[in-house]
Amino acid sequence: MADADSLTEIEPSPVEETPIEFKEGYFPPTAHSSRLGLSGSHTTLWYLSRIQKYSTYAFSAFGLAHITNTSIIPLITQSVPASEPYLLLTRPYYQGIPFEPILVIVPLWAHVLSSVAMRVYRRNLNAKRYGDSETKGAKNFFSARYWPAVSGISKLGFQFTILLAGHIYLQRAVPNDFPGGSSNINLSYVSHAFARHPAISFAGFTALLTVGCFHMTWGWAKWLGFTPDQVTTVGQERALVRKRRWYTVNGLAAGLTALWMAGSFGVVARAGAANGWLAKLYDEMFASIPLSRLWV
């Protein structure tokens, strides 16, 4: 029998807090096949978690193209006019049919809705386990007692969803009410916004880039099993490995944010206002935004 001093104390991991990927093997499932011949052994959470995960692949491809067009190329050319042709070349791939739905719309909605559905589903499971009766279910639905804890990645995701919705509204929805639609939107549109409304533009883009880069970096770290909570090392080294991973992931997120800001703020934001009829068109677009008089 092992001596008590040689035993290693590890943190407990209840079934309720175990990731769904490991939780399914905890109890033997009842295997059965559907009419389509598909295995019915997977749970609803398993499918939702796969939708949440794989939807990020397509959106990450879009993000890679977007940082290239809005930051890396401007950094290389040091000129907005010289960078515009590259944006125009790739625009059909993420602002037209079928690539915009495939790379942006469907993955984004799938990721957000599956994330919300997972929280609701887990909340209902907790309610069944811990006594939320059917008669009180509607009344107690918003009670914090049954909702699972919100992780840091999820908190960033909620914030990023709001910021991204505002960005899409300004870049896609507002221009559609004017002649030419989104064809008039390019890097000059962003430069004009910084020239006319620097405070709100810097604040908005700083929040969007920071929250977005940290959410995506931490999300990919989770998919790759590299977050501090996924450390499998035991003993005294566990805390050290967790700390290293925390600094590594945050360092990568900060580096990605800095790279995106370098081109966006260092080149695009300093290009100045547009000229002629395009400047007038942009000013009309900004004036059409609700509550615009509060920040114009």
C-alpha angles and dihedrals in degrees: 000000000000119000114250092237091058094056119103121222114223132183116265119246112200119203091249092060098040115108113259091242090066098031095067093065092051094082123029109252125225103247119216136150130237126225088266091056094250121142113256096199095100121091129230090255090055092058093043091050090051092050090049092050103041094043087067092062095069093040090051089056088054091048091053091053091046097052089047092054099039102037119006098048093044088050090053097044096034086210135093095208090051091049097049096080091059091052091049091051094055098036095091089057094062105016101050146051125320101002099054093058092042098046102029121009103042097038092046094050091042092052096047097042094045090050092052092044091052092054093048092047093049090047090055091048090052090048092054092048097046103038114272100156124213091247092056098035097100092044094048097040093105094043112123090219095083102032116100117243116274112241124218091252091054092049090053089046093055091050092045092052091058094045092046091049089055091048092051090048092054096042101038113013101044096049092052090072091061134067111279094019117208092352087084093056115098139122090298089062090058092044090052091051091053091047095048100034108019099162098053092038095053092043094047097046092043091055093043096049096041097047093039096050093046093047093049094044094049090043092055090045087057093049089050093047093243103122119114091248090059095059111129096188114114133202128030094333092063095080091047093051091047091051092049092051092048092054092042096052093043090047092053091047092050091048092051090048092049092049093051092046092047093065098032097047101024097050115006097042092050097050093093134224125324121253137233123351092350091060090050091049092051092048090052090050092052092046090054093060112106113254089012091137089067092066106021 
